[in-house]
Amino acid sequence: MTSSMEGSRLKLCFGWRFSGRKQFEQERDDEKDPSLRKGTFNGLTLSSFSELPGIRKFSLKELKLATLNFSFDNKLDYGGPLGVVYKAVLASGESVTVKRATRETQQSNQDFKNEVKYLSRIHHKYLVNLVGFCKEKGEQILVFEYVANGSLADHICGGTGHALTWRERVHIALGASKGLEHLHDECTPSVVHGDIKPTNILLDHNYHTKITNFGLNGTHASRVLTGTSGYVDPSYFYNVNLGAHYDVYSFGVILLQLVTGKAASDSLREAAAYYITDWVHLKVESRKLEEILDPDLKSRTDNHETLLQVAKIGVHCTDRNIKQRPFISQVSQELELVLHMINELPTNPPSTSCSPRQESSSGGGTGPLSGSDFSLPELGGKDSHIKFDGMAWIDIKALDGGSLQDFCDNNLQDYE
């Protein structure tokens, strides 16, 4: 289900580019360059960019007008390591995101062509999808759909954005897992994102999830692998193959952040708890699970059990043994159940800004459903004990009563 992405030995790059990287010469307009007129990608033969279905070719002039000549005021802060990102408003009134390569990050003509082809083949409701490109006068520009509410980083861990409810956090996490599920299981070949973190999880006007920067390791892996301290899978240092387990670990860190409200790494914590994964494990070992819960969430909801349930998923995802980690499809199933439990509790009505919908059968499987639509007859009612692929869940009737400490004591063995 999760084939590993093969490649040459890669080195992690935390915001820095390799010294001595080959600088690509200034490129010619694609109409003048024969290398851009023919090629194949995943078995698809193309005579030109114009034959990419649904992908628009923009002129440099219209993108300059749309960005007010790449104005600093239009610059966005989630561009990733290989370009500068701007909000643009086209002549039609449509808002898009423009990612402009800098002179230092320019690719060869062939590599840029490959990236456009690559991104044009990946389309999903939980991914930031490619709209078009511009290859003119030495510029290399990608145009994506616009995502209005910034990144998840803006809304958690002290961000200045909207304070997310617990239901919103779970709904966002479920969307992100669905997006990763599409990349891992439904793309051919399988795509490993390689840099899952809150700044690469964007939120649209309804706070629905859109993963961005997922093309980097598919098209740039031979030169650089991006990664961010605190989210990098420790197994990478002894296992150079970049597999789906790498993304699962990073996603697990995000789940722990959603539950705890803590940063992925924090120099104010003791050295043994510098990373959030270590901090949570220390709390588990000392039987102080309730201390991992975000105080803001604890004050706004009585539904502490589902917070701990998501924390358990995060712990499984960040297991140091990659063979013990779940597949992202399993994580999606588990988060769907958590969302169902939240929807069923009268003290946690569904948020209007994150109202879930039935997924289209063409959109990558069954997505989040509201409590009224989610039917689980196989569970046999509220007294059932749930298991997925050997990963034990709480007895749902524990949600009907009992203290938080009782819950921690009764379920601690599932964490250990």
ABEGO torsion letter per residue (X at the ends): XBBBBBEBBBBBBBGBBBBGBBBBBBBBBAAABAAAABEBBGGBBBABAAABBGBBBBBAAAAAAAAGGGBAAABBAAAEAAEBBBBBBBAAGBBBBBBBBBAAABBBAAAAAAAAAAAAABBBAABBBBABBBBBGGBBBBBBBBBAAEBAAAABGGBABBBBBAAAAAAAAAAAAAAAAAAAAABOBBBBAGBBBAAABBBBAAGBBBBBGAAAAAAAAAABBBBBBGABBAAAAABABBBAAAAAAAAAAAAAAAAAGBBABBAABBAAAABAAAAAAAAAAAGAAAAABBAAAAAABABAAAAAAAAAAAAAAABABAAABBBAAAAAAAAAAAAAAAAABAABBBBAAABBBBBBAAAGEBBBBBAAABBBAAAGEAABBBBBGGBBBBBAAAAAEEBAAAAAAAAAAAAX
